[in-house]
Amino acid sequence: MLKLLLNFIFFLLCVSSVTAQSIDNNFTLKEVNSKKIFCGKTTNKTSLVNCLIKTLKKSDERLRQIENLSLKEIQKYPYYEDNYQKDDHDLEKIGWFKSGFESSRKSWIVFRNADCNSISDFQKINNRKTGRLRCLVQLTNERIEKLYLLYLISSEEKETLSVSTHINPHPCDNTVTGNTLDIVNCESQKLKRAEKQLTKLLKKIKSRIARNNFTLLIKAQKFWVEFRDADGNAAGIYESGGGTARGPFALAIKTGVTENRIAQLSRIYLKK
């Protein structure tokens, strides 16, 4: 289980360069990326809004498809036995997985809407509606990709990714004893450092943007924290099979999401 945990943490650092693999016959990550359409060539405002609305509808449909596939994958537990007869304890764990996934899904929708309200208001695009729609499309496509990487990517693809990507080892791989408690402590410290960086960044943003913009951002941040924690906990339960390793898995995911949030806010609000 420890080896699985370390491989998963290593994988989290590699996902940005993942290659496309089939999810379900005609659905691939490559297709998801190729359909990230933002109607940039449309000049007429009415046509642009209509294009973005249609694009968002298609993205939402693909998201629902990915969510359904993810839930199907979750219900295969235990994943190592094709003809395994599930007992009551297995069914209870599947219930945990489904409940966690549903909580993550709901909190993400709330966060997405609040974040796009904040971003479109800050950017002061001529037509704020188009800015919000573009944001919704982008975040939805990013969510599709993340769900694929968390729940649907094959073990063979993970292995290929780990071999083909050259990065430094995760610092929590080098814990003194290598037991679960040591990894939990290490991952907890990493998350705390990331959260301190995020707090520092928010203070910097506050000094540079209008008060109403910062109020909307803080509102979005509140929903983001709820989503991050729900998403990390759900994926942690799934990856660990509901075992004791779910804590380290969840912490690693939360740290990664926090680091991504720092990069996103810096890019949007500080132009970095």
VOPAGU-2260 file (C-alpha; in pm, 1 decimal, decimal comma):
REM VOPAGU-2260
SITE   aa  ch    i         X         Y         Z
SITE  MET   A    0       0,0       0,0       0,0
SITE  LEU   A    1     289,5     233,3      75,4
SITE  LYS   A    2     434,5     175,0    -271,6
SITE  LEU   A    3      94,0     253,5    -423,6
SITE  LEU   A    4      73,4     574,7    -222,3
SITE  LEU   A    5     418,7     692,9    -329,5
SITE  ASN   A    6     347,3     610,1    -693,6
SITE  PHE   A    7      23,9     808,4    -674,5
SITE  ILE   A    8     193,4    1112,5    -520,9
SITE  PHE   A    9     456,4    1097,1    -794,0
SITE  PHE   A   10     180,1    1073,4   -1053,2
SITE  LEU   A   11      11,7    1390,8    -925,2
SITE  LEU   A   12     322,4    1586,5   -1021,5
SITE  CYS   A   13     319,1    1445,9   -1373,5
SITE  VAL   A   14     -40,9    1486,1   -1488,6
SITE  SER   A   15      14,4    1804,4   -1686,2
SITE  SER   A   16     194,1    1613,1   -1962,4
SITE  VAL   A   17     -43,4    1317,2   -1986,0
SITE  THR   A   18     -97,9    1161,1   -2328,5
SITE  ALA   A   19    -443,5    1088,5   -2464,3
SITE  GLN   A   20    -599,0     748,3   -2399,2
SITE  SER   A   21    -943,4     613,1   -2471,2
SITE  ILE   A   22   -1203,0     652,0   -2198,3
SITE  ASP   A   23   -1508,0     501,8   -2361,6
SITE  ASN   A   24   -1491,1     413,7   -2730,9
SITE  ASN   A   25   -1518,9     761,1   -2884,5
SITE  PHE   A   26   -1423,8     969,6   -2581,3
SITE  THR   A   27   -1059,4    1059,2   -2515,9
SITE  LEU   A   28    -867,7    1324,3   -2330,7
SITE  LYS   A   29    -736,2    1438,2   -2669,5
SITE  GLU   A   30   -1094,5    1499,3   -2777,2
SITE  VAL   A   31   -1158,7    1701,1   -2461,5
SITE  ASN   A   32    -859,2    1923,1   -2534,7
SITE  SER   A   33    -949,7    1962,0   -2901,2
SITE  LYS   A   34   -1296,3    2084,6   -2805,2
SITE  LYS   A   35   -1178,6    2370,7   -2587,1
SITE  ILE   A   36   -1350,4    2619,4   -2813,9
SITE  PHE   A   37   -1391,6    2978,8   -2700,7
SITE  CYS   A   38   -1554,1    3125,7   -3015,1
SITE  GLY   A   39   -1258,3    3362,4   -3061,6
SITE  LYS   A   40   -1324,7    3417,5   -3432,8
SITE  THR   A   41   -1678,7    3541,4   -3374,2
SITE  THR   A   42   -1695,4    3923,1   -3383,1
SITE  ASN   A   43   -2067,9    3995,8   -3354,5
SITE  LYS   A   44   -2165,5    4020,4   -2985,6
SITE  THR   A   45   -2493,8    3834,8   -3023,8
SITE  SER   A   46   -2329,8    3558,7   -3226,2
SITE  LEU   A   47   -2046,2    3538,4   -2974,5
SITE  VAL   A   48   -2282,5    3496,9   -2678,5
SITE  ASN   A   49   -2483,0    3232,4   -2865,7
SITE  CYS   A   50   -2164,2    3047,4   -2958,3
SITE  LEU   A   51   -2041,1    3050,6   -2599,0
SITE  ILE   A   52   -2376,0    2931,1   -2465,1
SITE  LYS   A   53   -2371,3    2636,2   -2707,7
SITE  THR   A   54   -2009,3    2559,5   -2621,8
SITE  LEU   A   55   -2085,3    2565,0   -2248,6
SITE  LYS   A   56   -2381,0    2333,4   -2303,1
SITE  LYS   A   57   -2156,7    2085,4   -2485,9
SITE  SER   A   58   -1892,1    2110,6   -2215,2
SITE  ASP   A   59   -2153,0    2047,4   -1945,5
SITE  GLU   A   60   -2276,5    1743,0   -2138,2
SITE  ARG   A   61   -1923,2    1603,9   -2161,1
SITE  LEU   A   62   -1874,8    1671,8   -1791,6
SITE  ARG   A   63   -2187,5    1474,0   -1704,4
SITE  GLN   A   64   -2061,1    1188,5   -1921,2
SITE  ILE   A   65   -1725,4    1188,4   -1741,5
SITE  GLU   A   66   -1899,3    1204,6   -1401,5
SITE  ASN   A   67   -2114,3     903,8   -1490,4
SITE  LEU   A   68   -1810,5     709,3   -1609,0
SITE  SER   A   69   -1628,7     801,9   -1287,9
SITE  LEU   A   70   -1918,9     676,2   -1076,3
SITE  LYS   A   71   -1921,9     350,1   -1271,8
SITE  GLU   A   72   -1550,5     312,9   -1203,2
SITE  ILE   A   73   -1606,4     380,6    -833,3
SITE  GLN   A   74   -1869,5     105,4    -813,8
SITE  LYS   A   75   -1619,3    -154,2    -942,9
SITE  TYR   A   76   -1452,9    -164,6    -597,9
SITE  PRO   A   77   -1263,1    -382,4    -503,5
SITE  TYR   A   78   -1071,0    -301,9    -821,5
SITE  TYR   A   79    -832,0    -598,0    -814,1
SITE  GLU   A   80   -1093,6    -875,6    -845,6
SITE  ASP   A   81   -1308,9    -913,8   -1159,0
SITE  ASN   A   82   -1541,2   -1180,3   -1015,2
SITE  TYR   A   83   -1521,1   -1075,8    -652,8
SITE  GLN   A   84   -1843,2   -1109,2    -453,9
SITE  LYS   A   85   -1890,0    -783,7    -263,5
SITE  ASP   A   86   -1978,4    -811,2     103,3
SITE  ASP   A   87   -2159,1    -553,5     318,9
SITE  HIS   A   88   -1833,2    -379,2     410,1
SITE  ASP   A   89   -1743,0    -337,5      41,2
SITE  LEU   A   90   -2086,6    -196,2     -33,0
SITE  GLU   A   91   -2047,4      42,7     259,2
SITE  LYS   A   92   -1718,1     168,2     115,6
SITE  ILE   A   93   -1877,9     216,1    -226,0
SITE  GLY   A   94   -2139,0     426,4     -49,2
SITE  TRP   A   95   -1858,4     640,6      99,0
SITE  PHE   A   96   -1704,4     685,8    -244,7
SITE  LYS   A   97   -2032,6     785,8    -407,6
SITE  SER   A   98   -2123,4    1023,9    -126,1
SITE  GLY   A   99   -1781,1    1188,9    -139,1
SITE  PHE   A  100   -1793,9    1220,0    -515,7
SITE  GLU   A  101   -2139,5    1378,4    -506,8
SITE  SER   A  102   -2027,0    1628,1    -240,8
SITE  SER   A  103   -1727,7    1717,7    -456,7
SITE  ARG   A  104   -1947,5    1759,9    -765,1
SITE  LYS   A  105   -2192,2    1993,3    -592,0
SITE  SER   A  106   -1924,2    2206,6    -427,5
SITE  TRP   A  107   -1738,8    2242,0    -759,5
SITE  ILE   A  108   -2048,3    2382,4    -933,6
SITE  VAL   A  109   -2091,6    2646,1    -662,1
SITE  PHE   A  110   -1721,5    2735,3    -677,1
SITE  ARG   A  111   -1717,7    2754,1   -1057,9
SITE  ASN   A  112   -2005,9    2999,4   -1068,7
SITE  ALA   A  113   -1863,6    3221,2    -792,6
SITE  ASP   A  114   -1513,6    3219,5    -940,0
SITE  CYS   A  115   -1634,7    3319,1   -1285,4
SITE  ASN   A  116   -1842,3    3600,3   -1135,2
SITE  SER   A  117   -1529,1    3727,6    -963,0
SITE  ILE   A  118   -1302,1    3694,6   -1266,1
SITE  SER   A  119   -1539,7    3852,7   -1517,2
SITE  ASP   A  120   -1606,3    4144,5   -1282,0
SITE  PHE   A  121   -1233,8    4204,7   -1227,0
SITE  GLN   A  122   -1134,2    4184,9   -1592,1
SITE  LYS   A  123   -1398,3    4443,4   -1685,1
SITE  ILE   A  124   -1456,0    4298,7   -2029,2
SITE  ASN   A  125   -1679,4    4513,8   -2252,2
SITE  ASN   A  126   -1949,5    4251,1   -2235,6
SITE  ARG   A  127   -1925,5    4092,1   -1891,7
SITE  LYS   A  128   -2160,7    3814,8   -1996,3
SITE  THR   A  129   -1917,0    3688,3   -2260,6
SITE  GLY   A  130   -1631,0    3700,4   -2010,6
SITE  ARG   A  131   -1827,5    3492,2   -1763,1
SITE  LEU   A  132   -1927,7    3239,8   -2028,0
SITE  ARG   A  133   -1567,4    3200,5   -2143,0
SITE  CYS   A  134   -1463,5    3139,5   -1784,2
SITE  LEU   A  135   -1737,1    2879,4   -1729,6
SITE  VAL   A  136   -1631,2    2691,9   -2042,9
SITE  GLN   A  137   -1265,6    2694,2   -1941,4
SITE  LEU   A  138   -1323,8    2575,1   -1584,5
SITE  THR   A  139   -1562,4    2304,5   -1705,6
SITE  ASN   A  140   -1305,8    2169,8   -1952,0
SITE  GLU   A  141   -1039,8    2172,8   -1680,3
SITE  ARG   A  142   -1274,8    1978,1   -1452,5
SITE  ILE   A  143   -1334,5    1717,8   -1722,7
SITE  GLU   A  144    -962,2    1665,6   -1760,2
SITE  LYS   A  145    -904,3    1640,8   -1385,5
SITE  LEU   A  146   -1178,3    1381,6   -1335,0
SITE  TYR   A  147   -1028,4    1175,2   -1613,9
SITE  LEU   A  148    -685,5    1188,9   -1451,6
SITE  LEU   A  149    -819,0    1103,7   -1106,3
SITE  TYR   A  150   -1070,4     830,4   -1185,1
SITE  LEU   A  151   -1041,1     703,3   -1541,5
SITE  ILE   A  152    -675,7     698,6   -1644,4
SITE  SER   A  153    -542,3     345,3   -1682,7
SITE  SER   A  154    -262,9     203,5   -1469,1
SITE  GLU   A  155     -63,1     147,8   -1789,1
SITE  GLU   A  156     -95,7     514,2   -1879,1
SITE  LYS   A  157      14,0     616,2   -1529,6
SITE  GLU   A  158     318,5     395,1   -1564,8
SITE  THR   A  159     403,0     539,5   -1907,1
SITE  LEU   A  160     360,9     889,7   -1770,3
SITE  SER   A  161     591,9     825,2   -1476,4
SITE  VAL   A  162     862,5     681,7   -1701,6
SITE  SER   A  163     842,7     951,2   -1968,0
SITE  THR   A  164     836,3    1252,7   -1734,6
SITE  HIS   A  165    1164,2    1367,5   -1576,5
SITE  ILE   A  166    1105,3    1548,9   -1247,7
SITE  ASN   A  167    1260,5    1554,7    -903,5
SITE  PRO   A  168    1126,3    1294,1    -658,4
SITE  HIS   A  169     844,4    1406,5    -431,3
SITE  PRO   A  170     998,1    1515,3     -97,8
SITE  CYS   A  171     759,9    1291,0      96,6
SITE  ASP   A  172     911,4     988,6     -76,3
SITE  ASN   A  173    1220,3    1039,6     139,5
SITE  THR   A  174    1063,1    1019,7     484,9
SITE  VAL   A  175    1276,8     861,3     755,1
SITE  THR   A  176    1080,3     539,1     809,0
SITE  GLY   A  177     844,3     551,5     514,5
SITE  ASN   A  178     537,3     458,6     719,4
SITE  THR   A  179     193,4     613,0     674,1
SITE  LEU   A  180     222,4     842,8     976,3
SITE  ASP   A  181     549,3     991,6     849,9
SITE  ILE   A  182     395,3    1055,2     508,6
SITE  VAL   A  183      88,7    1215,5     669,5
SITE  ASN   A  184     312,5    1451,2     868,2
SITE  CYS   A  185     516,7    1536,3     560,1
SITE  GLU   A  186     209,1    1597,4     344,7
SITE  SER   A  187      49,9    1806,7     620,0
SITE  GLN   A  188     354,7    2032,1     630,8
SITE  LYS   A  189     350,3    2068,8     253,9
SITE  LEU   A  190     -15,0    2169,5     260,9
SITE  LYS   A  191      46,4    2422,0     539,2
SITE  ARG   A  192     330,1    2581,4     340,2
SITE  ALA   A  193     109,6    2605,8      32,8
SITE  GLU   A  194    -173,7    2760,8     234,7
SITE  LYS   A  195      65,3    3020,6     380,7
SITE  GLN   A  196     174,9    3111,3      29,3
SITE  LEU   A  197    -187,8    3144,0     -75,2
SITE  THR   A  198    -268,4    3370,0     221,7
SITE  LYS   A  199      31,0    3588,2     140,5
SITE  LEU   A  200     -78,4    3609,6    -222,4
SITE  LEU   A  201    -433,0    3712,3    -128,1
SITE  LYS   A  202    -296,9    3995,5      87,3
SITE  LYS   A  203     -90,9    4114,0    -207,7
SITE  ILE   A  204    -390,1    4098,7    -440,0
SITE  LYS   A  205    -600,8    4292,8    -187,4
SITE  SER   A  206    -355,8    4583,4    -204,2
SITE  ARG   A  207    -379,0    4600,7    -582,9
SITE  ILE   A  208    -743,5    4559,7    -678,2
SITE  ALA   A  209   -1066,9    4741,8    -601,7
SITE  ARG   A  210   -1254,7    4657,1    -283,2
SITE  ASN   A  211   -1561,7    4519,4    -462,8
SITE  ASN   A  212   -1339,2    4294,2    -676,6
SITE  PHE   A  213   -1163,8    4159,7    -368,4
SITE  THR   A  214   -1498,5    4097,4    -195,2
SITE  LEU   A  215   -1608,0    3878,8    -487,1
SITE  LEU   A  216   -1272,5    3700,2    -486,7
SITE  ILE   A  217   -1295,8    3618,4    -114,9
SITE  LYS   A  218   -1646,9    3484,6    -168,8
SITE  ALA   A  219   -1513,3    3260,4    -445,6
SITE  GLN   A  220   -1223,7    3155,3    -220,6
SITE  LYS   A  221   -1464,7    3037,1      46,7
SITE  PHE   A  222   -1636,1    2811,1    -203,7
SITE  TRP   A  223   -1298,6    2703,0    -343,1
SITE  VAL   A  224   -1184,2    2579,1       0,5
SITE  GLU   A  225   -1504,6    2378,1      37,7
SITE  PHE   A  226   -1455,5    2228,9    -307,4
SITE  ARG   A  227   -1085,2    2155,7    -255,0
SITE  ASP   A  228   -1147,6    1970,5      68,2
SITE  ALA   A  229   -1444,3    1773,2     -68,6
SITE  ASP   A  230   -1254,5    1684,0    -384,4
SITE  GLY   A  231    -942,0    1579,7    -197,9
SITE  ASN   A  232   -1135,7    1368,7      50,1
SITE  ALA   A  233   -1335,7    1195,3    -224,9
SITE  ALA   A  234   -1029,0    1113,4    -433,0
SITE  GLY   A  235    -839,8    1008,0    -120,2
SITE  ILE   A  236   -1107,8     755,9     -28,9
SITE  TYR   A  237   -1114,3     623,6    -385,2
SITE  GLU   A  238    -739,0     589,5    -430,2
SITE  SER   A  239    -688,8     420,7     -93,2
SITE  GLY   A  240    -984,6     187,2    -123,5
SITE  GLY   A  241   -1123,3     344,8     190,7
SITE  GLY   A  242    -820,0     233,8     390,6
SITE  THR   A  243    -578,6     411,6     622,5
SITE  ALA   A  244    -386,9     564,8     331,4
SITE  ARG   A  245    -679,4     789,6     241,7
SITE  GLY   A  246    -534,1    1067,4     460,8
SITE  PRO   A  247    -203,4    1096,7     272,5
SITE  PHE   A  248    -380,5    1068,5     -62,5
SITE  ALA   A  249    -625,5    1345,1      29,4
SITE  LEU   A  250    -348,8    1572,5     162,2
SITE  ALA   A  251    -141,5    1527,3    -153,5
SITE  ILE   A  252    -438,4    1617,5    -371,9
SITE  LYS   A  253    -528,9    1921,8    -160,4
SITE  THR   A  254    -170,5    2046,5    -180,1
SITE  GLY   A  255    -167,9    2012,0    -557,4
SITE  VAL   A  256    -500,5    2194,6    -590,6
SITE  THR   A  257    -373,5    2473,6    -361,9
SITE  GLU   A  258     -55,3    2516,0    -564,9
SITE  ASN   A  259    -262,2    2533,4    -883,9
SITE  ARG   A  260    -485,9    2795,1    -724,2
SITE  ILE   A  261    -183,3    3008,1    -637,6
SITE  ALA   A  262     -68,1    2995,1    -999,5
SITE  GLN   A  263    -417,6    3075,2   -1128,7
SITE  LEU   A  264    -473,8    3376,3    -902,2
SITE  SER   A  265    -126,4    3511,3    -974,0
SITE  ARG   A  266    -190,3    3487,4   -1347,1
SITE  ILE   A  267    -532,2    3652,7   -1333,9
SITE  TYR   A  268    -490,9    3920,3   -1069,2
SITE  LEU   A  269    -118,2    3996,7   -1080,5
SITE  LYS   A  270     -55,0    3913,6   -1448,7
SITE  LYS   A  271     224,1    3669,0   -1360,4
